[in-house]
Amino acid sequence: MKALLIFCLPIFFTLQTSAQVVSVDSSGFVLVVRLKTAKNQIQALESGGHHDLAKEKKLKTWGGNMEIRRAFQKYLGDKVFFIYSNDYKNLKEGETEGIFLGDSLMLDPSIQPDLSNYYVAFWGNSPGTGMSVIMLLDQEFKETEIWVRTFGITPANFSRIDPQVKKFCEKIQTKIPKYLQKKNKKKG
């Protein structure tokens, strides 16, 4: 029995260590969620004299963004940060000072997450397929194989946001390590 224990302990620690490596790879990430502003639609409504419709669109967009924020924070906690779509270019260019949003979705210059290992999520149409999805991009802003189809659900359908975000967050927790392994094999 003692010999069996001595034989099994190194295997156990090897398996435990390799499991921790995968865990470290995925747990060290942060997620940056790109939120829509509907800026062009709102400006078009305002310039057409439809101020009430513009105000309504602004409120619906803000409400949808707040629900997206609430859902992502519910499932990812402090691993998630938010930017508006008009700051996406700045993120891509590495100009991240002052682009992150606080709890009320206002720019908060004090928020500066560690972006050494981050992914970007957005709610919209997949650039590759055109399907309505929550899509995950890697640090090179390339599509990953990680997405959840939303079947046309828009952020305006508040009650349907939470289950889609939950499904997406569960998927990224399990699939990021596999994605990294596959990506590293292609490089090597």
N, C-alpha and C positions, 0 to 999 in steps of 0.2 A: 504494500500500500504506500509506504514511504517512497519507494522508487517511482511509483506511478505519479505521486504528487510532485516529486522533483522533476520528472519528465514533463508534466503538464504545465507547471508554473511558467517556464519561459514561453511556451506557446500562448498561454493566457495573457501574459504581459505584452507579447508581440501583437496579438489581436487587439488588445485594449489600446495600445499605442497607435496602431494603424487606424482604429476607429476615431481616436482623438485627432489625428491629423486631418481626417475628413471633416470632423466637427469644427476644427479651427478654421479650415478653409471656408466654411460656409458661415460660421458665426461671426467672423470678423468683418463681414460686409455691412455696408449701409445702403439704404435704398433712397434714391432721390426721385420723388414723384413729380412729374410735370403736370401742372394744372392749367386748364384752358381759361382764357380771359374773355373770350367772345368780343374782343375789342373792336374788330372790324365790323361785326354785325351791329354792335351798339352804336358805333360811329355812323354807320349807314342809316340806322333808324333815327338818330338825332339829326343828321343832316337833312333827312327827309321830313323833318318836323314831327316825327312820332316820338315825342319825349316820354309819354306814358309807357309806350311799348319798350323803349330803350331802358327805362327804369325797371320795368318788369323783367326784361332779359338780364339786366345786371344783377337783380336780386336772385333770379333763378340760378344763374351761373355761380354766384357766391354761395348760395345754399347747397348746390351740388358739390362744389369744392369743399365746403365745410363737412359734408357727409363723407366724401372721399377721405378727407383728412382724419376724421373720427374713426372710420373703419380701418384705415391703415395703421393708425396708432394703437387701435385696439388689438391688432394681431402682431404688430412688430415693435410696439413701444418706442423706445428711444433710438431705434435703428433706422427710423424713417424721417426724411426731411422733404420739404416742399419748395418748389419754385414755380413761377408762372411761365407759361410757354414763351413769352417774349424775352425771358432770360435764358432760354435753352441754348442759344448761340454763345452766350457768355460762358456757360458751363462747359460747352464743347471746346472753347478756346482757353479754358483754365482760369478765366476771370471770375472768381467765385465770391469776391468780397461784396457784401450787401445784396445778394440775390436770393437769400433764403427767407422763408416766411415764418412768422411767429404764429401763435395759437389763433389769432384773429385774422390770419391770412394777410397781414400787412408785412412789408419788408422789415426785417429785423437784422441790422448790421452786426449785432452781437452773436448771431448764430453762424458758427464756422465749423462744420463737421469735419472729421478726419476723412478725407476722400482718397486714402491710399488704396482702398478696396471698395468700390461702389458700383452700383448698377442703377439704371434709369428705368422707371416705369412710366408708361403713359396710357391714357384711356383714349382710344380713338380707332382709326383704321390702320391695319397693318400695312406698312409700306410694301411688303412683298406679296400679300394676298388680297388686300382691300377689305378683309373681314373686319367686323367690329370686335375689338379685343382690348384686353389689358395686356400690353406687350412689355417684355423686359429686354433692354439693351445692355450690352456690356460696356466697359470703360472706353472701348474704341468706337462706341455708338453704333455697333452692329447688332442686328437682330440675333437674339439667342433662340433656342428651341423652346423657350419657356414663355408661354402665353396662355390666357384663358379667354375663350370666345364668349362674348357678351350677348350675342344674338340681338344686336340692335339696342340693347339696354343703354340708355344715356344717363349721365349723371343727374338729369332732372327726375328720373324715377328713383327717388331717394330710398324707398324700401327695398329695392333690388340691388343696391350698391353693396351692402354689407356681405351678402352671401357670395357675390362674385369676388370681392376683395379677399374674403376668407379663403376661398378656393385658390386664388392666385398666390396668397401668402404661404399656404400649405405646400403648393407646388414649388415655389422658389426655395423653401427650406430644404426640400428633399432633392431638388434637381440641380441646384447650383454646384454642389460637389461633383456630380456627374458631368455637368457642362465643363467645369474646369479640367477634369481629367481628360475629357475628349479633346478639348482645346490644346492642352499641353502635349497630348500624343501627336496632334497635327504639327505642332511646332518642332517636336523632337524627331 
